[in-house]
Amino acid sequence: MFRLHLALKALSAKTSARELRFFGKLTGLEGDYIVAEGKVDAPDEEEDGEKDALGNVIERTGEAGANLCTFWVCSHVGGEWTQLPRVTPH
């Protein structure tokens, strides 16, 4: 738990995420993933009304809706965190 706390603290410092917390652990056949959840401000390069490959509108990061929280995963405690992409409400 202490190593997980340190990993989340390092992620918070790297990404300036607020309200960062341990979300859960996904177990898979070939490896497990540790999931963290937090809130970040939308980058300036995000556009309103941006669409995905299917034509669905992607909501901005940090605003109410599907992308209110941002998620990161890593394969082990102390490993490199990978930010998951934004999603659509669909």
N, C-alpha and C positions, 0 to 999 in steps of 0.2 A: 504494500500500500504506500509505503514511503517513496519507493522508486516511481510509482505511478504519480504521486503528488509532485515529485520533482520534474517528471516528464511534462505534466500539464503546466507547471510553472514556467518551464522553458518554452513551451508552445505559446503561452500567453505573452511572454516577452518578445518572441519572434514575430508574432502576428498582431499584437496589440488587441487581442480578443478580450471582450468583457464577459463576465458571468460564465466563465469556462468551467465545464464539469465533465466528469466521467459519465458517458452515456450508456455504455454496455460493452459486451464482448460477443462477437460473432464467431461461432465455431464452424470450421469447414473441414473438408476431407483432407486437404493438403496443407492447411495452416489456419491459424486463428487471427482475428483482427480485433484490435482494441479501438473503440470509437469514442471520440470526444465531441462535445457540443458546446458552442459558444456564439456570442453575438459580435459581429464586426460591422464597421461602417462601410457603406457602398463605395467602391473605388470611383474616381472621377471618370474613368473611361467606360463605365457601364452606361448604356443608353436606355432610355425609356422605350418600351415597345419592342425590344429585341426579341427575335423569334428563334425557335429551335428548328431542326431539320424537318419536322412535321408541320411547321407553321403555327405552333402554339406559342403564345406570348410568355416570355420568361419574366417573372417579377423581379424587381430590384432586390439586391442583398440588404438585409437589415430592416426592411419594411414589413408591415403586417402581411401575412400570407404564407405561401409555401417556403419562402426563403428568409423567413424571420431569423432563423438560426442557421449557422454554418457548421458543417460537420467535417471532422478530420479522422483519418484512420492510420494505424501503424500495425506492423506485424508482431512487434514485441515491445515491451516497456523499454524505453530508452532508444527505440528505433526512430527512423525518419518519419515524420508525420506527412501525410498526403491529404490535401484539401479536396473534398468531393465537389463535383460541379453543381451549379445551380440547377434547380428542377422547375417543372411547370406544375400547375395545380392538377393537370390531367394525369 
